[in-house]
């Protein structure tokens, strides 16, 4: 009986060691999976930050050009389209970010519609058209300044 008890204890010890090894392997596997998920999320965050940086740069560039460079309606329209494309690339993670993205898209569409209306309006004198273009540039610049301050 003494020998049987010894074999039983030895077998129990082996079984316990095997179970412990299996549990450790499972924990290691879970940790590796969690590390992979974290690395993926870090990459997604970096890509999102890069997109936001590109949008901010596009906004600042447009704002500087609005304040310093005379522009035709076609040039202004093209700059707004570049800004719209940058905005469309942005991934949003929160409702606040999504709202901000949608607001910018809506405002860009409004400005583009204003430009189209000015382009089609042949009843305005050249001086009046220039004044309205400058007013529109000022509105866009003010809107961009407001967005950058948020």
C-alpha positions in Angstrom: 0.0 0.0 0.0 2.9 2.3 0.7 4.2 1.8 -2.8 0.7 2.4 -4.3 0.3 5.6 -2.3 3.7 6.8 -3.5 2.7 6.1 -7.1 -0.6 7.8 -6.6 1.1 10.9 -5.1 3.7 10.9 -8.0 1.0 10.6 -10.6 -1.1 13.3 -8.9 2.0 15.6 -8.9 2.5 15.0 -12.6 -1.1 15.7 -13.3 -1.0 18.9 -11.3 2.2 20.0 -13.1 0.6 19.3 -16.5 -2.5 21.3 -15.5 -0.3 24.2 -14.2 1.7 24.1 -17.5 -1.5 24.2 -19.5 -2.9 27.1 -17.5 0.4 29.0 -17.9 0.4 28.4 -21.7 -3.2 29.7 -21.8 -2.3 32.8 -19.9 0.7 33.4 -22.2 -1.5 32.9 -25.2 -4.1 35.4 -23.8 -1.3 37.9 -23.1 0.1 37.6 -26.7 -3.4 38.1 -28.1 -3.9 41.2 -25.9 -0.6 42.6 -26.9 -1.5 42.1 -30.6 -4.8 43.9 -30.1 -3.0 46.8 -28.3 -0.5 47.1 -31.2 -3.4 47.2 -33.7 -5.2 49.9 -31.7 -1.9 51.9 -31.4 -1.5 51.7 -35.2 -5.1 52.8 -35.7 -4.6 55.7 -33.2 -1.5 56.8 -35.0 -3.3 56.7 -38.4 -6.2 58.8 -37.0 -3.7 61.3 -35.4 -1.9 61.6 -38.8 -5.3 62.2 -40.5 -6.2 64.9 -38.0 -2.8 66.5 -38.4 -3.2 66.5 -42.2 -6.7 68.2 -41.8 -5.3 70.8 -39.4 -2.5 71.6 -41.8 -4.9 71.9 -44.7 -7.1 74.2 -42.7 -4.1 76.4 -41.6 -2.8 76.5 -45.2 -6.2 77.6 -46.5 -6.6 80.1 -43.8 -3.1 81.6 -44.6 -3.9 81.7 -48.3 -7.3 83.4 -47.7 -5.6 86.1 -45.7 -2.6 86.7 -48.0 -3.4 85.6 -51.5 -5.9 87.0 -54.0 -8.0 84.1 -55.3 -10.4 83.5 -58.0 -13.7 81.7 -57.3 -12.3 78.6 -59.0 -9.2 78.6 -56.8 -11.3 79.1 -53.7 -13.6 76.3 -54.8 -10.6 74.0 -55.4 -9.1 74.8 -51.9 -12.5 74.0 -50.3 -12.6 70.7 -52.2 -9.1 69.8 -50.9 -10.3 70.6 -47.4 -13.5 68.5 -47.9 -11.4 65.5 -49.1 -9.1 65.7 -46.1 -12.2 65.9 -43.8 -13.7 62.9 -45.5 -10.6 60.8 -44.8 -10.9 61.3 -41.0 -12.1 58.4 -39.0 -14.2 59.4 -36.0 -14.3 57.5 -32.8 -16.8 59.5 -30.8 -20.1 61.2 -31.4 -18.4 64.6 -30.7 -15.8 64.0 -33.4 -18.5 62.7 -35.9 -20.6 65.9 -35.2 -17.5 68.1 -35.8 -16.8 66.3 -39.0 -20.4 66.6 -40.3 -20.5 70.3 -39.3 -17.4 71.0 -41.4 -18.7 69.0 -44.3 -22.0 70.9 -44.2 -20.2 74.3 -43.9 -17.9 73.4 -46.9 -21.0 72.5 -49.0 -22.6 75.9 -48.1 -19.5 77.8 -49.1 -19.2 75.8 -52.3 -22.9 76.7 -53.0 -22.2 80.3 -52.4 -19.3 80.2 -54.8 -21.4 78.5 -57.5 -24.1 81.2 -57.0 -21.5 84.0 -57.4 -20.1 82.3 -60.5 -23.6 82.2 -62.1 -24.6 85.7 -61.1 -23.9 87.9 -64.1 -25.9 90.8 -62.9 -23.2 91.9 -60.4 -20.6 94.5 -61.3 -17.0 93.4 -61.1 -16.4 95.5 -58.0 -19.5 94.0 -56.2 -18.3 90.5 -57.2 -14.8 91.2 -55.8 -16.4 92.5 -52.6 -18.5 89.4 -52.2 -15.6 87.1 -52.8 -13.6 89.0 -50.1 -16.6 88.7 -47.8 -16.8 84.9 -48.5 -13.1 84.5 -47.9 -13.4 86.4 -44.6 -16.3 84.1 -43.5 -14.3 81.0 -44.4 -11.3 82.3 -42.6 -13.3 83.1 -39.5 -14.9 79.7 -39.5 -11.5 78.0 -39.8 -10.1 80.1 -36.9 -13.1 79.1 -34.8 -12.6 75.4 -35.6 -8.9 75.6 -34.9 -9.6 77.1 -31.5 -11.9 74.3 -30.4 
